[in-house]
Amino acid sequence: MQGGPVRFVVACLWLAGLFPAGCELNRQKEQIDASPQELAEMLAVLTPKGFKIHGSPTWFTPENLYELIDGRAEFYLAYDMVGMCFVRFATGPDSAVFINVSIYDMATPTNAFGVFCAERAPNSTKLKLGRDAYHSAADYYIWKGQYYVQIVAPDVSVELQQVTGDLAGKLTDSLHDSNEPVWGLTALPKANLVPYSVRYYLVDAMALDFMRNTYTARYKRGETEVTVFLSRRDSVESARAAAAKFSEHANLYGDEADRLTVDGIELLSCDMGGIYDIMFQKGRLVAGVIEVEDQNTAVQAAIDLSRQLRPE
């Protein structure tokens, strides 16, 4: 990568404290859009005081990720993971005090958001790192640009929490962010959105193999919550095809699928055995609500969603 070694040296000097505070430079420009080798070198520079790298940083590809996380690799591969850089910091060769760091390159900020939000732990503490982050005890989880970072330590002592917290901050500062927006976070309505409820699925949203590039989110409607979905297709024709498959699925697995027109909005109402899915198409968008117990509530929620979505 052109200019990579220069940026890496500058980043190393800054992290080591060799540039004075008044000579911090433009940190956005000096962040590393990292190759596997640069990620490994960056992690070596960030080795916490009192720790050493156990073995060496390892780059895992889609073909061999299972060697490290067998049984979980398919989750990341479903979001088109490019690769993952892994390192273990330890206080000694056989020490029980260690820190595992995993940097997943997910190719796009949208894919990185998908894995980050899917793994967000309930009741975790939100942090101002990257685009979003949280931690639980000494474990840190960070989304920045196309990267998803996990920093995991078995020890929950205050001392180790301070070490991993410092590492999380420095590592986040060193990773590049293209600032490419995540479309669904802008397109989904903000009013009454349940915090941290947005999820992104590159494939197989709602366990439907024809639903790609789909967001789900929960919204408050009085005393209840409603789950909406929103998918942007490549073309109007593709959206029509997805809507047709949704109808086929409802007729095959549901009790009844009816076409309704309410206030000029065409809806497909699916009785899925006592709960209702409502779907509509709007240009390239396929959207609606799922698993709502009351049909009237489901229909009204779908209408409200349609009115708030801008055509694509």
Sequence and secondary structure as in RCSB ss.txt:
>XXXX:A:sequence
MQGGPVRFVVACLWLAGLFPAGCELNRQKEQIDASPQELAEMLAVLTPKGFKIHGSPTWFTPENLYELIDGRAEF
YLAYDMVGMCFVRFATGPDSAVFINVSIYDMATPTNAFGVFCAERAPNSTKLKLGRDAYHSAADYYIWKGQYYVQ
IVAPDVSVELQQVTGDLAGKLTDSLHDSNEPVWGLTALPKANLVPYSVRYYLVDAMALDFMRNTYTARYKRGETE
VTVFLSRRDSVESARAAAAKFSEHANLYGDEADRLTVDGIELLSCDMGGIYDIMFQKGRLVAGVIEVEDQNTAVQ
AAIDLSRQLRPE
>XXXX:A:secstr
 TTHHHHHHHHHHHHTT S GGG   HHHHSB   HHHHHHHHHHT  TT EESS  EEE TTTTHHHHTTTHHH
HHTTT  EEEEEEEESSTT S EEEEEEEE SSHHHHHHHHHHT  TT EEE SSSEEEEETTEEEEEETTEEEE
EE S   HHHHHHHHHHHHHHHHHB       HHHHHS  TTB TT  EEESS GGG TT  SEEEEEEEETTEE
EEEEEEE SSHHHHHHHHHHHHHHHHHHSSEEEEEEETTEEEEEEE SSSEEEEEEETTEEEEEEEES HHHHHH
HHHHHHHHS   
